Amino acid sequence: MITIGLIREGKIPADNRVALIPSQCKWLQKNFPSLHIVAQSSPHRCFADKEYLSAGVEVKEDMGDCDILLGIKEVPIQDLIAGKKYLFFSHTKKRQLYNQQLFRTMIDKKITLIDYECLEHEDGQRILGFGFFAGVVGAHNGIMAYGNRTGQYHLERVYKQQNFKQLIHTYFGLKLPNIKVAITGSGRVAHGLLEVMNLLGIIEMDPDEYLERNFAYPVFTQLKGHGLYAHKLTGTYNREDFHLRPQDYNCKFSDYLKTTDILMNGIYWDRLMPRLFEWEDMSDPGFNIKTIADITDDKDGSVPCNLGDIKMEDLVYGVDKISRQQTAPYLPGSVDVMAVGNLPNELPRDASRYFGEQLIKYILEDLVKEGSPIIERATMLKDGVLTPPFLYLSEYANF
């Protein structure tokens, strides 16, 4: 018998998502008799304890008897159980300093860590993630913030809707002004952004038309790798080369600064990649962007005026284009920035259901059996020891 434990989210503010929803647990225990699932009692989870109990899932406090522990966000150091196998988003593969002590503690406690972010198909495509719903919520919030600034229309917050289906109903009859929206990226986040654009009736234009024409209706354009970056010497774009040597490329987004009202950023970014624009661009009188929904949410990253996360309750802050200081939102002379790290929390039941479906489809059976190459490639620590793909973290791990 293998016991899987759904641990309570301990990071503050508490995340309300879960790796497996009650109906999925019920199906798993029915179809895999050797599998037992336990849920740690939680007051914050989007599915209540009683919903798990009704699905035949044991709910208790002590997770010490579990073989595999599934969470979502980083596990607080004091809650880590020595010698256990954990799956969660550790946010350590980029050597994030704020989680360095967490990583060192997992080594000391001889923990096996399988990071959801590292679970990939052979071609490098990520298997698990909440990106689609981050894109959906981020797109809604970006459009909502622009309406709050201009007063031309009004949208309610996503979390006030019970689910995605109800959110869609709030779009019926909404008339948007002639805005221009630039979307960056091509992954799950971008797919969520595009979903909302379509639901809102915002029309897609190719980049050239978007730049050159004015429209009598709202439009958007999607900028992927080749539309965003060009090699400094050749002027071309090669995806493999860009990911190996991003510092050899320039970003072409400056072409869009004077024509875009709302930027929705969904690109992956690291420190060697060029930014979409620089601080100096914001002080230019021609800088037209009023609202930035930075779904990727890297502080001081591809969007320089991302000054860090804001609480979901507040959602939007302003950044003065001259002083570069944070202000209240919707002020003259400022750009409104939405930078929230846990956007899918506004649609937690839908996001959790989708996550669990992918977990069951691609990972879970191999996880409880003999393993697989996919799982091996995502195992950062094995009984507290760095695995070969992650030896680059040796200094980070204080070896």
C-alpha positions, 0 to 999 in steps of 0.5 A: 500500500502506497499512501499519498498525503495532500499537505496543508499549504503553510506559506503565508499568505496561504495558497488555496489550491491543491494537487488533487481534488476530491473527485480525483482522489475518489477515482484514484482509490477506486481504480488503484486499490493499492493507493491510499490518499490522506488529506491534511486538514486545512481551513484555507483549501478551496475544497473543504475537509468535508468534501474530501471526507465525502469522497472517501478520503481520510482527513487528519493532521499527522502526515508522518505515515505518508510515503509521498507528500504533495503540496503546491507552494514552498513548504515552511522549513519547520513543517518539513518531515525528514526522509520523506518524498515531496512534490511541490514548486520549490522555486530553487532551480534558479538559485532563488536566494529567498528559498536557499535555506529551505533547500539546505534544510531539505538536504539536511533532512535527507528529503527527496524533492521532485519539483513540479516545474522540472517535470518535462516531456522529452522535448522540454515541454513542461507537464504540470503548471497553473499557467493557463489560469494565471493567464486567464486571471492576469488578462482579466485583471489587466483589462479590469485595471485599464477600465478602472483607470479610464472609467470607460467600463467596469469589471468585477474581480475574478474571485467573486465568481464561483468558477471560470464558467461564471466568469465568462458570463460577466463578459456578456454585453461588455463593450470595450473601447478601441484599445490595443493590447500587446501579448508576449509569450507562447506557452500556457500563460499566453494560451490563457491570455488568448482565451480571454481576448477571444471571450471579450471579442478583442480582435487579433491583428498581425504585428505589422497591422497592429503597429501601422493602423488605427482601429474602430474596435479593440485589437491585440497582437501576440509577440512570440520569440521571433517577433520579440528578439533579433540577433545583434549581428545577423538580425535573425532569430533561432530559438535554440541559439536564443535559449543558449545565448540570450545575451547575443540578442536585442529585444524589438518591443520598443516598436510597440511602446508608442502604440500599445495601451495594455501590455500583458507579459507572459514570457519566460525570463532570466537575467541574461535575456534583454528586457522588453524596455528600459526605465529610460523608455518610460520617461519618453513622452511617446511612451503610451502604455497605461497598464501592465499585467506582468503575469510572468512576475519577475521583480526587476525582470523583463518589465523593469517597473515590476517593483515586486509582488503585491497582495491579491487583495490590492492587485494593482499599484502605480509606478511613477514614470519619472521618479520610478517610485511606487504610487497609488494606482490610476494616477496621472504620470504613472503606469499601473502594474499588476504583479501577483505571484499566485493569480490562479488562486482567484480560480482555485477550483478550476485550476486545481482540477486541471492540475490534478488531471495532468498529474494523473495522466502523466505522472502519478502512476509512474510515481507510485510504481518504479518511476520513469525518466520524466520523474528522474529528470525532475528529482532535484534531491534524492535522500538529500543528495543533489542529482546529476542534472542539478549539480550546478546548485552545489554552491547554492546548496553550500557544498 
